[in-house]
Amino acid sequence: MENNKSFFETQGILISILGLTGALSIALMIMFKGNTSDAENRSVSTKDNDTAVLMVTQERLEDLKTEMLTSWQQQAQAKGVSTDVPTNFQGIVVSEAKLPPGKKVIALTFDDGPWPNSTAKVLDILQKNRIKGTFFVVGQNVKNYPDLTKRIVADGHTIANHTWHHWYHHMNAQVAAAEVANTGDIIYQTTGVKTSLFRPPGGNMTNGVVAYAKSNKYAVIMWSSDSKDYSRPAVPQLMNNIFREAKPGGIVLMHDGGGDRSQTVKALPEIISKFRKQGYEFVTIPELLEMQDQYPSLIAHNKTKSQKPQKPKKP
């Protein structure tokens, strides 16, 4: 609780600094404008001194803002929102977690954001229900909406890589590398979080981006339950799409960006309520992978069982 308090106090200080910067800038502009009529009576050296003072003041404010942003990023990492995954998942494609039958957990994931209006609404719903999700963000959207990106991390959610442009077409090695690497860079520059999670746009495994991600030790996260909300179905159909394939250890695909996501926003509280009535708990992708990592004996047992030759049935 103390960590959370410190984290949001830091954000409050940063906001105060930004406000102070604007106030001082306006005050300085007014001061200089007000003295314009007396400019002819002042010496050139006095003007130069005033300009120098203004530049030094602005530089100090910029330095202070930079220091506060660095501190904010460090707080984000200290809060435990790093998305590092267990070593044995690096370079591996994951569609669901293999867990004991009674372990009813589910991961809600959201693609294509951050996005005006819908991302904030999704975050509000998750916050109200005390749920942490996983957001696969598009690099150019992170660049355009940095405040929404920061809120994803500030609210304690996992942030992950979904390429820069969200392209489906085939790319050469250099373009594919830039799509993934540049997105990882801007996520880190904006939030202080380094992600090891990647999801290819449209689930395309063959256009170059997955090959790059796997070779660079990303865990490639797919899904086991598709809401198909990109086609904007009615809420009952959207929910049916999810629960038809939902299972313990599953990964649910939804979208908070890339278009009109009003249907997803409308359906989300009902989705959460229904999962809870069925006895599910909500986890992030890193938490899901950690859970599977804790049950290697179960995985080994299932693998041995599946490889064991079956006895022919008697006629």
PEFEN-V737325 format. One record per backbone hydrogen bond with DSSP energy under -1.0 kcal/mol. NH is the residue of the N-H (numbers start at 1). CO is the residue of the C=O. E is the energy in kcal/mol with one decimal. If there is no record, write none. Layout:
# PEFEN-V737325
NH_CO_E / NH_CO_E
This chain:
# PEFEN-V737325
5_1_-2.2 / 6_2_-2.7 / 7_3_-2.5 / 8_4_-2.5 / 9_5_-2.4 / 10_6_-2.2 / 11_7_-1.8 / 12_8_-2.3 / 13_9_-2.4 / 14_10_-2.4 / 15_11_-2.4 / 16_12_-2.3 / 17_13_-2.6 / 18_14_-2.4 / 19_15_-2.4 / 20_16_-2.8 / 21_17_-2.7 / 22_18_-2.0 / 23_19_-2.5 / 24_20_-2.9 / 25_21_-2.3 / 26_22_-2.3 / 27_23_-2.4 / 28_24_-2.7 / 29_25_-2.1 / 30_26_-2.5 / 31_27_-2.5 / 32_28_-2.2 / 33_29_-2.4 / 34_30_-2.9 / 35_31_-1.0 / 36_33_-1.5 / 39_36_-1.8 / 41_38_-1.2 / 42_39_-1.4 / 47_43_-1.6 / 48_44_-2.2 / 49_45_-2.1 / 50_46_-2.5 / 51_47_-2.6 / 52_48_-2.3 / 53_49_-2.4 / 54_50_-2.3 / 55_51_-2.3 / 56_52_-2.4 / 57_53_-2.5 / 58_54_-2.4 / 59_55_-2.3 / 60_56_-2.5 / 61_57_-2.1 / 62_58_-2.4 / 63_59_-2.5 / 64_60_-2.3 / 65_61_-2.4 / 66_62_-2.3 / 67_63_-2.3 / 68_64_-2.2 / 69_65_-2.4 / 70_66_-2.4 / 71_67_-2.2 / 72_68_-2.5 / 73_69_-2.4 / 74_70_-2.2 / 75_71_-2.2 / 76_72_-1.9 / 77_73_-1.9 / 78_74_-2.5 / 79_75_-1.7 / 80_77_-1.5 / 81_76_-1.2 / 89_86_-2.2 / 90_87_-1.8 / 91_218_-1.8 / 92_89_-1.9 / 94_220_-3.1 / 97_249_-3.1 / 103_100_-2.1 / 104_102_-1.5 / 105_103_-1.5 / 106_281_-2.2 / 107_250_-2.1 / 109_252_-2.1 / 110_134_-2.5 / 111_254_-1.9 / 112_136_-1.1 / 118_116_-2.6 / 119_115_-1.7 / 121_117_-1.9 / 122_118_-2.5 / 123_119_-2.6 / 124_120_-2.2 / 125_121_-2.1 / 126_122_-2.4 / 127_123_-2.6 / 128_124_-2.4 / 129_125_-1.7 / 130_127_-1.1 / 131_126_-2.5 / 134_108_-1.9 / 135_158_-3.1 / 136_110_-2.7 / 137_160_-2.5 / 138_113_-2.8 / 139_163_-2.2 / 140_164_-1.8 / 142_138_-2.0 / 143_139_-2.1 / 144_140_-1.8 / 145_141_-2.5 / 149_145_-1.8 / 150_146_-2.6 / 151_147_-1.9 / 152_148_-1.8 / 153_149_-1.4 / 154_150_-2.9 / 155_151_-2.5 / 156_153_-1.8 / 157_152_-2.0 / 158_133_-2.4 / 160_135_-3.0 / 161_197_-2.3 / 162_137_-1.7 / 171_207_-2.4 / 176_172_-2.6 / 177_173_-2.2 / 178_174_-2.0 / 179_175_-2.3 / 180_176_-1.6 / 181_177_-3.1 / 182_178_-2.0 / 184_180_-2.3 / 185_181_-2.2 / 186_182_-2.3 / 187_183_-2.1 / 188_184_-1.8 / 189_185_-2.8 / 190_186_-1.9 / 191_187_-2.5 / 192_188_-2.1 / 198_219_-2.4 / 199_161_-2.2 / 203_200_-2.2 / 204_201_-1.7 / 212_208_-1.7 / 213_209_-2.5 / 214_210_-3.0 / 215_211_-2.0 / 216_212_-1.2 / 217_214_-1.6 / 218_213_-2.6 / 219_196_-3.0 / 220_92_-2.3 / 221_198_-3.1 / 222_94_-3.5 / 224_251_-2.2 / 225_251_-2.0 / 227_253_-2.0 / 231_228_-1.5 / 232_229_-1.9 / 238_234_-2.6 / 239_235_-2.5 / 240_236_-2.1 / 241_237_-2.4 / 242_238_-1.4 / 243_239_-2.8 / 244_240_-1.8 / 249_105_-3.0 / 250_247_-2.0 / 252_107_-3.0 / 253_225_-3.0 / 254_109_-1.6 / 256_111_-1.7 / 257_111_-1.5 / 265_261_-2.3 / 266_262_-2.3 / 267_263_-2.1 / 268_264_-2.1 / 271_267_-2.3 / 272_268_-2.6 / 273_269_-2.3 / 274_270_-2.3 / 275_271_-2.2 / 276_272_-2.2 / 277_273_-2.1 / 278_274_-1.4 / 279_276_-1.6 / 280_275_-2.4 / 281_104_-1.9 / 283_106_-2.2 / 288_284_-2.3 / 289_285_-2.6 / 290_286_-2.2 / 291_287_-2.1 / 292_288_-2.0 / 293_289_-2.3 / 295_292_-1.8 / 299_295_-1.6 / 300_296_-2.6 / 301_297_-2.3 / 302_298_-2.4 / 303_299_-2.4 / 304_300_-2.4 / 305_301_-2.3 / 306_302_-2.2 / 307_303_-1.5 / 308_304_-1.1
